[in-house]
């Protein structure tokens, strides 16, 4: 079954010093297919890798996309209204665009599994929106 990847889990996969690295590596390598990378996550991962690990890490990440290790999924036009709706509905959480877009994309694709290090946003939403948060 496919899984949506959030920024933190992808970054942790590449950064061996990240406290989530082992969990991210185990999860990503255990999912031999169906690693869906939401398009809004790409610039965040790119920024973090470049800033913290340097330009070579970015190239490794790009290779994962080019070689099909990740399937990049764009947010459909009608899902932008859902992003706004989620931010209004959960305004006290200060979700922001990317986290709301991941949820909207999960709903659009009919997926419930989201791999993330962001427990602050995703755990409270999991029960309300029937999401499975991993690892």
SVG drawing of the C-alpha trace seen along z (x, -y; Angstrom):
<svg xmlns="http://www.w3.org/2000/svg" viewBox="-13 -30 41 34">
<polyline fill="none" stroke="black" stroke-width="0.4" points="0.0,0.0 1.3,-3.5 2.5,-5.9 2.7,-9.7 6.0,-11.2 6.3,-14.4 9.4,-16.7 10.8,-15.5 10.8,-11.8 12.5,-12.4 15.1,-14.7 15.8,-12.3 16.3,-9.5 19.3,-11.4 20.8,-12.8 22.5,-10.0 22.8,-12.4 19.1,-13.1 17.3,-11.5 14.7,-10.1 17.2,-8.6 17.0,-5.0 13.2,-5.0 13.0,-6.9 15.6,-4.5 13.7,-1.4 10.4,-2.7 11.6,-4.0 13.6,-0.9 10.8,1.3 8.4,-0.3 9.9,0.9 7.1,-0.7 4.5,-3.3 6.6,-6.1 4.6,-9.1 6.4,-12.4 3.9,-15.3 5.1,-18.0 4.9,-20.7 7.4,-18.7 10.1,-18.8 11.2,-22.4 11.3,-22.0 13.4,-18.9 15.7,-20.6 16.1,-23.6 16.9,-21.5 19.3,-19.2 21.2,-22.1 21.4,-24.1 22.3,-21.3 24.1,-18.7 25.3,-20.5 24.7,-20.5 25.7,-16.8 22.8,-15.7 20.4,-17.6 21.8,-15.7 21.2,-12.4 17.7,-13.5 17.1,-14.5 18.4,-11.2 15.8,-9.4 13.1,-11.4 14.6,-11.0 15.1,-7.2 11.6,-6.7 12.4,-5.8 9.7,-8.4 6.6,-9.1 6.0,-12.9 2.3,-13.7 1.0,-17.2 -1.9,-18.7 -4.9,-18.8 -6.4,-22.3 -9.6,-21.5 -7.6,-20.3 -6.4,-23.9 -9.8,-24.7 -9.4,-21.8 -6.0,-23.2 -7.8,-26.4 -10.6,-24.6 -8.2,-22.5 -6.4,-25.7 -9.7,-27.3 -11.0,-24.2 -7.8,-23.7 -6.7,-27.3 -5.5,-26.9 -2.9,-24.3 -1.3,-26.7 -1.0,-23.9 0.3,-25.9 0.2,-25.0 2.4,-21.9 0.9,-19.9 -2.6,-20.8 -1.6,-19.9 -0.4,-16.5 -3.8,-15.8 -5.7,-17.1 -3.5,-14.9 -4.1,-11.9 -7.9,-12.4 -7.6,-12.9 -5.6,-9.7 -7.7,-7.7 -4.6,-7.1 -4.5,-7.1 -0.8,-6.3 1.4,-9.4 5.1,-9.1 6.1,-12.1 8.2,-13.3 5.7,-16.0 3.7,-14.7 2.5,-18.1 0.3,-18.5 -0.4,-15.0 -1.2,-13.1 -4.2,-15.3 -5.5,-15.1 -5.1,-11.3 -8.2,-10.3 -10.4,-13.1 -9.4,-12.4 -8.8,-8.6 -5.1,-8.8 -2.4,-6.3 0.8,-8.2 4.1,-6.3 6.7,-5.4"/>
</svg>
